Amino acid sequence: MRDIKKLTEFTKNKEHKDREMSLFKNLKKEVEVNANGTREYVIKKGINKGKIAK
């Protein structure tokens, strides 16, 4: 009895995680490379704040 309960619980959790991951993959948007003429990233925090990472 205990084995069946654990197996059904595992499959239920696995299906839930798979459904969640598929939704996450579909909602993720692609980043535009070189959008608006920018190629570098400006560092916003830390010692190198304001520097451009190439």
C-alpha contacts under 8 A as a table, 3 or more apart, distances in Angstrom:
res1	aa1	res2	aa2	distance
1	M	4	I	5.41
1	M	5	K	6.41
2	R	5	K	5.16
2	R	6	K	6.29
3	D	6	K	5.21
3	D	7	L	6.14
4	I	7	L	5.07
4	I	8	T	6.11
5	K	8	T	5.30
5	K	9	E	6.11
6	K	9	E	5.05
6	K	10	F	6.05
7	L	10	F	5.04
7	L	11	T	6.24
8	T	11	T	5.19
8	T	12	K	6.11
9	E	12	K	5.14
9	E	13	N	6.20
10	F	13	N	5.19
10	F	14	K	6.05
11	T	14	K	4.98
11	T	15	E	6.08
12	K	15	E	5.27
12	K	16	H	6.25
13	N	16	H	5.06
13	N	17	K	6.19
14	K	17	K	5.16
14	K	18	D	6.11
15	E	18	D	5.09
15	E	19	R	6.10
16	H	19	R	5.19
16	H	20	E	6.15
17	K	20	E	5.03
17	K	21	M	6.10
18	D	21	M	5.16
18	D	22	S	6.17
19	R	22	S	5.22
19	R	23	L	6.32
20	E	23	L	5.25
20	E	24	F	6.23
21	M	24	F	4.96
21	M	25	K	6.12
22	S	25	K	5.13
22	S	26	N	6.28
23	L	26	N	5.22
23	L	27	L	6.22
24	F	27	L	5.27
24	F	28	K	6.19
25	K	28	K	5.49
32	E	35	A	5.52
33	V	39	R	7.29
34	N	37	G	5.49
34	N	38	T	5.12
34	N	39	R	5.06
35	A	38	T	5.93
35	A	39	R	7.75
39	R	54	K	7.48
40	E	52	I	6.10
40	E	53	A	5.78
40	E	54	K	5.04
41	Y	52	I	5.59
41	Y	53	A	5.20
41	Y	54	K	6.73
42	V	49	K	7.70
42	V	50	G	5.85
42	V	51	K	5.73
42	V	52	I	4.54
42	V	53	A	6.18
43	I	46	G	7.92
43	I	48	N	6.56
43	I	49	K	5.13
43	I	50	G	5.44
43	I	51	K	5.71
43	I	52	I	6.29
43	I	53	A	6.91
44	K	49	K	5.07
44	K	50	G	6.11
45	K	48	N	7.11
45	K	49	K	5.05
46	G	49	K	5.43
48	N	51	K	5.66
